[in-house]
Amino acid sequence: MALPKIALVTGCTPGGIGHALAKELRQRGLKVIATGRTLEKIAGLKELGVDCVALTVDDPKSVAACHEEVVKLLEGKGLDYLVNNAGFAVFRPATETDLDECKRMFGANVLGVINMCQTFLPELLVANGTIVNVGSVAGHMPLPFMSSYCATKAALHAYSECLRVEVAPLGVKVTYVQTGNVRTNKDCTKYHLDKRSLWYPIKDTYEREQERATGGMDSADFARRFATRMLGGYKHTIWIGEGSLMCRIIGALELYLPFRIFPFAFSQSYGMQRIASSSKMNTWLT
């Protein structure tokens, strides 16, 4: 009888993608190790037979401690799947970005993933395992007010593409997930425009889009589709989530068109022309 596959999933706080995926993989017979910043928040997964380990992905000491704990749980076996899902988003105008907050986001969304891949490579080598980096279509779209988040996902995509080439000769595979909108309670730092902001004239649109950032496909449905594709044979890229197919099609079309679709579409839908014509802009310029 074949031993069950083993998956380590980061960022498993209830209500998010990681939590739903941990439950789905466990239901499909995998041995699942789930991580979260605090064990209390993910304790409910233990009732399903999921092993839980504390992890703050942007803290090197925490990553090292997590690795020690996971190695014990593996009991000499390799790691079949490392699912790097932990991270967070910031919704804020590009020129009003808090640099400390931006550094924290790059730490969690990019540097933390790099550290996890380095740290768990020995266990992945034993199992000829797969690294699954959960990215976002945002890394390929000019989303207004999410520039820093988009930048982290673009960086993660580039890292994943390079990593795939490097570890392929070692028998380790890399899958990048182009995630569309998923309805979660994900950690999205909200920011409300000050009346002095140059973007205050479109405050209504700004607030609406900020709320939409945590809407989309049901997380349980997302997890089912995610698990099916992840376990159904190796794929270098998985497109999944609300709007992901549309982004894939438009992105491909833009390679052949003499103009860009996304910048025009977002400018229109966000009402950016209202900023240029506002008295606030005219006052600021003078």
Secondary structure, 3 states (H helix, E strand, C coil): CCCCCEEEECCCCCCCHHHHHHHHHHHCCCEEEEEECCHHHHHHHHHHCCEEEECCCCCHHHHHHHHHHHHHHHCCCCCCEEEECCCCEECCCHHHCCHHHHHHHHHHHHHHHHHHHHHHHHHHHHHCCEEEEECCHHHHCCCCCCHHHHHHHHHHHHHHHHHHHHHHHHCCEEEEEEECEEECCCCEECCCCCCCCCCHHHHHHHHHHHHHCCCCEEHHHHHHHHHHHHHCCCCCEEEECECHHHHHHHHHHHCCCCCCHHHHHHHHHCCCHHHHCCHHHHHHHC
